[in-house]
Amino acid sequence: MTSRYLPSASSQTMAEFCEQQVLLRQPFPEMRRLQESWVAGFEKRSLMWLAARTPSCVSPDHLTILGLAAQIGAGTCYAIAAWNRYALLGVIFFLALNWLGDSLDGTLARVRQQLRPRYGFYVDHMVDSFGALALMGGLALSGCMHPWIAISLLVAFLMLSIQSYLATHALGEFRLSFWRFGPTELRILLAVGNLALLWKPRVHFLGAYYRLFDVGGTVGLAGMALMLIFFTGQNTIRLYREERIVR
């Protein structure tokens, strides 16, 4: 953090002081976006098509708000599913709306050349955090998944997010997918899981019956834990090699 503070003007030449003031006003540092998910190519083409046809009265901020509202709606439908399982169909609808708002806002800003990198980075990811809290909270209340599994998935998501944000700052790389899985693939899996849940809420596994989402959530939690360990180790080794201490 100390590198963000400027020495007093008396310890610098006026030119150095002005140069640092200009640097502080520059946009968020350029980062390399790593999007290597299964549907990335098709998704990018679809978003560009949608962005070109989005009415001018719709702004990226409107889409960000839509994405958050949709995720809250999905969590609410999960909570309602404790009394009416057909609310799971509402979850699928809101997941589609969440994809539209969460994915299109950045593309629309780039197409219209209205980028606000620091604002967008901060707001988008705080919105993602609040949205994940709403979604997992609803799932914990749904009766479809044990609350502790839902809480563990939320913690794993937030830890993966922290890892990604720190890597963005330290390496200049913002990873949007892990092992070919990104947010869109997770939405698709969740939507398919909801349809399966309507048909068969419990599955036979290792000689006993378990809730479908307990099994799926446990598998997902194990995968996220492996991703967290792998990418944390990979980035740590890379940074260690790039910043060797010369004795």
C-alpha positions in Angstrom: 0.0 0.0 0.0 2.9 2.4 0.7 3.5 2.7 -3.1 0.2 4.5 -3.5 1.3 7.4 -1.3 3.2 10.3 -2.8 6.1 11.9 -1.1 5.6 15.5 -0.2 6.2 18.1 -3.0 9.2 19.4 -1.1 11.1 16.1 -1.6 10.4 16.0 -5.4 11.0 18.2 -8.4 7.8 19.9 -9.7 8.0 17.7 -12.8 8.1 14.5 -10.8 5.2 15.6 -8.7 3.1 16.5 -11.8 4.0 13.3 -13.5 2.7 11.2 -10.5 -0.5 13.3 -10.4 -1.1 12.4 -14.0 -0.4 8.7 -13.4 -2.9 8.7 -10.5 -5.6 9.9 -12.9 -5.0 7.3 -15.6 -7.5 4.5 -16.1 -7.3 1.2 -14.3 -4.1 -0.6 -15.4 -4.4 -2.8 -18.5 -5.1 -6.4 -17.7 -5.2 -9.6 -19.7 -8.6 -11.2 -19.6 -8.4 -15.0 -19.6 -11.6 -16.4 -20.8 -11.1 -20.1 -21.9 -14.5 -21.6 -21.1 -16.3 -24.1 -23.3 -18.9 -21.7 -24.6 -16.6 -18.5 -24.7 -16.5 -18.2 -28.5 -20.3 -18.6 -29.0 -21.0 -16.4 -26.0 -18.8 -13.6 -27.3 -20.5 -13.6 -30.7 -23.9 -13.6 -29.1 -23.1 -10.7 -26.8 -21.7 -8.7 -29.6 -24.9 -9.3 -31.6 -27.1 -8.3 -28.6 -25.0 -5.2 -27.8 -25.3 -3.9 -31.4 -29.1 -4.2 -31.1 -29.6 -2.9 -27.5 -31.7 0.3 -27.4 -29.7 3.5 -26.6 -31.9 4.1 -23.6 -30.5 1.0 -22.0 -27.1 1.6 -20.3 -24.5 -0.9 -18.9 -25.6 0.2 -15.4 -29.1 -0.9 -16.2 -27.9 -4.3 -17.2 -25.8 -4.6 -14.0 -28.8 -3.9 -11.9 -30.8 -6.4 -14.0 -28.2 -9.1 -13.3 -28.3 -8.4 -9.5 -32.1 -8.3 -9.4 -32.3 -11.6 -11.4 -29.9 -13.4 -9.0 -31.9 -12.2 -6.0 -35.0 -13.4 -7.9 -33.3 -16.8 -8.3 -32.5 -17.0 -4.6 -36.1 -16.1 -3.8 -37.5 -18.8 -6.0 -35.2 -21.4 -4.3 -36.6 -20.3 -0.9 -40.2 -20.6 -2.3 -39.3 -24.1 -3.6 -39.4 -25.3 0.0 -43.2 -25.1 -0.3 -43.7 -25.4 -4.1 -41.1 -27.2 -6.1 -42.3 -25.7 -9.4 -40.6 -22.5 -8.2 -37.4 -24.2 -9.5 -38.6 -23.3 -13.0 -38.6 -19.7 -11.9 -34.9 -20.1 -10.9 -34.1 -21.1 -14.5 -35.8 -18.0 -15.9 -33.9 -15.7 -13.5 -30.6 -17.5 -14.3 -31.2 -16.6 -17.9 -31.9 -13.0 -17.0 -28.8 -12.9 -14.8 -26.7 -14.1 -17.7 -28.1 -11.3 -19.9 -27.4 -8.6 -17.4 -24.1 -9.8 -15.9 -22.6 -10.7 -19.3 -23.9 -8.0 -21.6 -23.1 -4.9 -19.4 -19.3 -5.0 -20.1 -19.7 -5.9 -23.7 -22.2 -3.0 -24.2 -19.7 -0.6 -22.5 -16.9 -1.7 -24.8 -19.1 -1.5 -28.0 -20.2 2.0 -27.1 -16.7 3.0 -26.0 -18.1 4.0 -22.5 -15.5 2.1 -20.5 -15.0 3.0 -16.8 -12.5 0.3 -15.9 -12.1 0.9 -12.1 -15.8 1.6 -11.6 -16.8 -1.4 -13.6 -14.4 -3.7 -12.0 -15.4 -2.7 -8.5 -19.1 -2.6 -9.0 -19.4 -5.7 -11.1 -17.6 -7.9 -8.6 -19.3 -6.4 -5.5 -22.6 -7.1 -7.3 -21.4 -10.7 -8.0 -20.7 -11.2 -4.3 -24.1 -9.9 -3.1 -25.8 -12.0 -5.9 -23.9 -15.2 -4.8 -25.0 -14.5 -1.2 -28.7 -14.2 -2.3 -28.5 -17.3 -4.5 -26.8 -19.5 -1.9 -29.0 -18.2 0.9 -32.1 -19.1 -1.1 -30.6 -22.6 -1.8 -29.9 -23.1 1.9 -33.6 -22.3 2.7 -35.0 -24.5 -0.2 -34.7 -27.9 1.4 -33.0 -29.1 -1.8 -29.5 -28.8 -0.3 -28.2 -29.1 3.3 -27.6 -25.5 4.5 -23.9 -26.2 5.4 -23.2 -27.4 1.9 -24.7 -24.2 0.5 -22.7 -22.1 3.0 -19.5 -24.0 2.1 -20.2 -23.3 -1.6 -20.6 -19.6 -0.9 -17.3 -19.5 1.0 -15.5 -21.4 -1.7 -16.9 -19.0 -4.4 -15.7 -16.0 -2.3 -12.3 -17.5 -1.8 -11.9 -18.2 -5.5 -13.0 -14.6 -6.2 -10.4 -13.2 -3.8 -7.7 -15.3 -5.5 -8.8 -14.0 -8.9 -8.8 -10.3 -7.7 -5.4 -10.6 -6.1 -4.0 -12.3 -9.3 -5.4 -9.4 -11.3 -3.5 -6.9 -9.2 -0.3 -8.9 -8.8 0.0 -10.5 -12.3 -2.2 -8.2 -14.5 -4.3 -11.2 -15.5 -8.0 -11.4 -14.8 -9.2 -15.0 -15.0 -12.8 -15.4 -16.0 -12.8 -19.2 -16.1 -11.1 -22.1 -14.3 -10.3 -25.3 -16.2 -12.7 -24.4 -19.0 -15.6 -23.6 -16.6 -16.9 -20.1 -16.2 -20.0 -18.5 -14.9 -22.1 -19.4 -18.0 -21.2 -23.1 -17.7 -22.2 -23.0 -14.0 -25.5 -21.4 -14.9 -26.2 -24.1 -17.5 -25.3 -26.9 -15.0 -27.5 -25.3 -12.3 -30.4 -25.0 -14.8 -30.1 -28.6 -15.8 -29.8 -29.6 -12.2 -33.1 -27.8 -11.4 -34.9 -29.8 -14.2 -33.4 -33.0 -12.8 -34.5 -32.0 -9.3 -38.1 -31.8 -10.5 -37.9 -35.3 -11.8 -35.8 -37.0 -9.2 -35.0 -35.1 -6.0 -33.1 -38.0 -4.5 -30.4 -40.3 -6.0 -29.0 -43.7 -4.9 -25.3 -43.4 -4.2 -23.0 -45.8 -2.4 -25.8 -47.9 -1.0 -27.9 -45.0 0.3 -30.3 -42.3 -0.9 -29.2 -38.6 -0.8 -30.6 -35.3 -2.0 -29.5 -34.7 -5.6 -28.2 -31.2 -4.8 -26.3 -32.5 -1.8 -24.4 -34.9 -4.0 -23.9 -32.3 -6.8 -23.0 -29.6 -4.2 -20.3 -31.8 -2.6 -18.8 -32.6 -6.0 -18.8 -28.9 -6.9 -17.3 -28.0 -3.6 -14.5 -30.5 -4.1 -13.8 -29.1 -7.6 -13.7 -25.5 -6.3 -11.3 -26.5 -3.5 -9.0 -28.1 -6.0 -9.1 -25.1 -8.3 -8.3 -22.8 -5.3 -5.3 -24.9 -4.3 -4.0 -25.3 -7.8 -4.2 -21.7 -8.9 -3.0 -20.3 -5.6 0.0 -22.6 -5.8 0.6 -21.8 -9.5 0.5 -18.1 -8.9 2.6 -18.2 -5.8 5.4 -20.1 -7.6 5.2 -17.8 -10.6 5.5 -14.7 -8.4 8.3 -16.2 -6.4 10.3 -16.9 -9.6 9.6 -13.4 -11.0 10.7 -11.7 -7.8 13.7 -13.7 -6.7 15.9 -12.0 -4.1 19.5 -11.6 -5.5 22.0 -12.1 -2.7 
